[in-house]
Amino acid sequence: MSVRVRGYAGQQSVAQGGRLELFFSNLVGPDLGQRPVRIVRQGLHPAEVARGVAEIRAQPIPAPGWLDNRWRASLTLEAGEDWPSGVYTAQVDEAGEDAPPVYFIVRPGPRTAKAAMVVQIPTTTMNAYNNWGGASLYGYNSTPRAATAVSFDRPQQSDAAWPRGYGFESEWTLRIKAFIEWLELAGYVADVVADNDLHEDAGLLDGYRLFVSIGHDEYWSSAMRAGFDRFVGAGGNAAILGGNTGYWRIRLEAEDAASRPHRLQVCGRTREGDPLADAATATVTWREAGLPENLSFGAGFAEGAGAWRGAAAPGAFTVWRPDHWVFQGTGLARGDRFGDGPEEVLLGYETNGVVWRLDAAGLPVPTGEDGTPAGYEILALAELDHWQTPGNAAMGVFAPAPGAGLVFNAATTDWAKGLEAAVAAGEALRTTTAKITANVLDRFLERRPYRLQWLPEVLRRAGLRVVTHPGWETRGRGNIGVVRGVMCHHTAGPPEGNLPSLGLVVEGRPDLAGPLSHLCLARDGAFHVVAAGRANHAGAGEWRGIATGNTSFIGIEAENSGQPDDPWPEVQMDAYRRGVAALLAEIGADASMCCGHKEYALPPGRKIDPTFDMDDFRAAVAAILEAGRRTP
């Protein structure tokens, strides 16, 4: 029996707890009847979250097929409130090999607390290049010509019937997957949304600290641009980890009176090609509309470069401002090149550039003639005059206005390719790209001074007993860095008494100056805050690619001798679990960023603390975090 199953989701994203219709058709042959469907969250460790049964019919492709296909729904999916926000697939089983997955996004629901970071998936760009039904917004894969409007209500998949197809899976594999997996490897927690969500929800970005655009995010509506500008203007930070960002202005509207709103993507590309070509809504480049994308994102495609199908695209960034915080820990010096090594080929397809000149100090600065803000600080440049469309890639950072947040622009669509080697090796900071990405995210997510003045407040808010000790606010071995996680210890002190090791932790030992942790946890479950600066608690080691334990981890010394006859009181363990969960939630990390000293320390076996099972401990912490995220 001939089988060629294709499908699409009725929305690009669904909220946790919401409903999503899935549409499938067997394009060759008869109805297939009921077939099982697996729902899988994609990421570093793909996980099946649900199963369902879809009715697979033989549903025709209308003419023109690039508009609403108007298939009957095959399955109505109930998204669980406990499904983590992210990218998901619906995979039809028992339907042969020619049944690619349908991709969709699960966004935070109304009862879920938002993460600190939100990642936008470029669904409008995927739709623009998708030639399902015979046409995309591009002539190269359309017959007989490019369309000026394409629907989301059609498979976002490639098909042999229309050569040179492009869909969600194409962009996901090329430019998004490695970034999402790297976030998980490095211990970051992020919500995931679609371009469509930013268009439809004016308050989508409220409550976030950091907005990330990843990959090839080329098509932005007026509502999307306004939402982004409002977020940054109010102090939110943005990381543009892509290229050709926000180049075209689009409209999302209903196809006809019987259609749902916002499901037709319109881009006439010229005023003549758009039947509603007035100045306020014409679907032309943002530059032609009088609002060059540089005003929002710093650099733009007008001065960027392009190297498309079949065109070689070598090139590298040259560092101009190595002392900038973006390059911290990379070891790069002025004039060094990066991004063209065997493990990170960053420059490909399209870039964001600027018109620039050298100032009196011999450093590149924007001229402003292309709309680039004067405050855009060019950190690295790649001159790409040999590309198919010549131009440059201008990595930089700026604040659009006084009091606004910061915007970092990585200036290349293929930024995530520099993270692939780190993911493959399981080493979060393996590549220069990974170190730069971590620097940007850590800087933009930090909402307080580095010194840990917030420790008592956070622990008390979690319902824990807290004791502060004189001088804790100024105690430390200098300033702690950006906090990435929590490290668990035991004191190896006497088996008797509530907290006999407190003085040692504060003052240190003859061979190691104090403080030896930030917090002490007494046997009665009370947290004692002893230091807000860097503490000497970690020593040599590594956890999830981070080897800077004293700089990057909060240390907790729990009173226990470490001997088999010294059990852990449940009141102490309960406080340990709840305290670690509260700290991780505050820094925007998940339970994987809690480690035991014995797990971090190198060489292996150098430390034995704490004596309890860390996998069980992390599982309990994860459950507390998840319960907190579900609490309104």
Buried (B, 14 or more C-beta within 10 A) or exposed (E): EEBBBBBBBBBBBBBBBBEBBBBBBBBEEEEBEBBEBBBBBBBBEEBEBBEBEBBBBEBEBBEBBBBBBBBEBBBEBEBBBBBBBBBBBBBBEEBBEBBBBBBBBBBBBEEBBBBBBBBBBBBBBBBBBBBBBBBBBBEEBBEEEBBBBBBBBBBBBBBEBBEEBBBBBBBBEBBBBBBBBBBBBBBBBBBBBBBBBBBBBEEBBEEBBBBBBBBBBBBBBBBBBBBBBBBBBEEBBBBBBBBBBBBBBBBBBEBEEEBEEBBBBBBBBEBEBBEEBEEEBBBBBBBBBEBBBBBBBBBBBBBBBBBEEEEEBEBBBBBBBBEBEBBBBBEBEEEBBBBBBEBBBBBBBBBBBBBBEEEEEEBBBBEBEBBBBEBBBBBBBBBBEEBBBBBBBBBBBBBBEEEBBBBBBBBBBBBBBBBBBBBEEEBBBBBBBBBBBBBBBBBBBBBEEBBBEBBBEBBEEBEBBBBBBEEBBEBBBEEBBBBBBBBBBBBBBEBEEEBBBBEBBBEBEEEEEBBBBBBBBBBEBBBBBBBBBBBBBBBEBBBBBBBBBBBBBBBBBBBBBBEEEBEBBEBBBEBBBBBBBBBBBBBBBBBBBBBBBBBBBEEEEEBEBBBBEBEEBBEBBBEBBBEBBBEE
